[in-house]
Amino acid sequence: MNEIKNLSEFASKRFGQNFLKNDAIIKRIIQSIPNDSLRVAEIGPGLGDLTKELIIARNVTAFEVDKRLCEHLQTTFGDPIRQGALKLNCGDVLERWGEGSLLDEAYHLVANLPYYIATNIILRALKDEHCQSVLVMVQKEVAEKFSAVSGEKAFSGLSVLTQTVGYAELLFDVGAENFVPPPKVTSSILLIRKKRSEDSPAFEEFLKVAFKQPRKKLSKNLATTYPKDKIEALLNKLGISPTIRPHEAETSMYHHLYNELNKDNIDGREKNNTEQ
């Protein structure tokens, strides 16, 4: 494949491509990966600028959905691929991921994620028992939602899910001028270090209810799904203010509320209904 010269024309709007072209930032990303010998899974290697640095010290498995870029990567990294330092998978990473683990061994996820797919990818990684950490470049607003702590306006259901499995940190911002073509938003580097994995669709649905209208009272949001008197009694029992907003509650409080509100249910149905 010939050398790609006009990156702006080559970038695919379909796949939300913006190529990072700042070597200093690439080096900062590399330095932010946990210091061990685990394999790295890179999603969306693009032109391979980050990949080139990754394979110097790591074994890398890369996933690229764009057929044109896959052809470019196969040519550019022919030797590392033949030597086994780089495994290149062409196709949709979400289809390959399925419901299990992305790789059959412990790994760190590194990616410059298109904004339209970022949240879905991160949530998959939080559930993947083989994924030990997530180091991704995403839209700043997305990074803030995953890394916020209780009391901050950005604290959300995504924050709760992240704190359930580990902890997150917004490392630094990356301005639009560092990309070709430049995006219309500021990007951030987000690092999530996992202590365990969690896959609970029911709890995720509970959080969607709790944060449905973030600026309204938590009790009002919960009352759209659970009996109002049950919510009021539970908040009083736990010593939680009835006027508390969703972003003001702690992660542990959400787990407690979920367990208490659902302990008489089986798969969302009342126990006594299952006996009929």
Stockholm file with secondary structure:
# STOCKHOLM 1.0

chainA/1-276         MNEIKNLSEFASKRFGQNFLKNDAIIKRIIQSIPNDSLRVAEIGPGLGDLTKELIIARNVTAFEVDKRLCEHLQTTFGDPIRQGALKLNCGDVLERWGEGSLLDEAYHLVANLPYYIATNIILRALKDEHCQSVLVMVQKEVAEKFSAVSGEKAFSGLSVLTQTVGYAELLFDVGAENFVPPPKVTSSILLIRKKRSEDSPAFEEFLKVAFKQPRKKLSKNLATTYPKDKIEALLNKLGISPTIRPHEAETSMYHHLYNELNKDNIDGREKNNTEQ
#=GR chainA/1-276 SS CCCCCCHHHHSCTTTTCCEECCHHHHHHHHHHSCSSCCEEEEECCTTSHHHHHHHHHSCEEEEECCHHHHHHHHHHTHHHHHHTSEEEEESCHHHHHTTSCSSSSCEEEEEECCTTTHHHHHHHHHHCTTEEEEEEEEEHHHHHHHHCCTTSTTCCHHHHHHHHHEEEEEEEEECGGGEESCCSSCEEEEEEEESSCCCCHHHHHHHHHHTSSTTSCHHHHHTTTSCHHHHHHHHHHHTCCTTCCGGGSCHHHHHHHHHHHHTTEETTEEHHHHTC
#=GC SS_cons         CCCCCCHHHHSCTTTTCCEECCHHHHHHHHHHSCSSCCEEEEECCTTSHHHHHHHHHSCEEEEECCHHHHHHHHHHTHHHHHHTSEEEEESCHHHHHTTSCSSSSCEEEEEECCTTTHHHHHHHHHHCTTEEEEEEEEEHHHHHHHHCCTTSTTCCHHHHHHHHHEEEEEEEEECGGGEESCCSSCEEEEEEEESSCCCCHHHHHHHHHHTSSTTSCHHHHHTTTSCHHHHHHHHHHHTCCTTCCGGGSCHHHHHHHHHHHHTTEETTEEHHHHTC
//
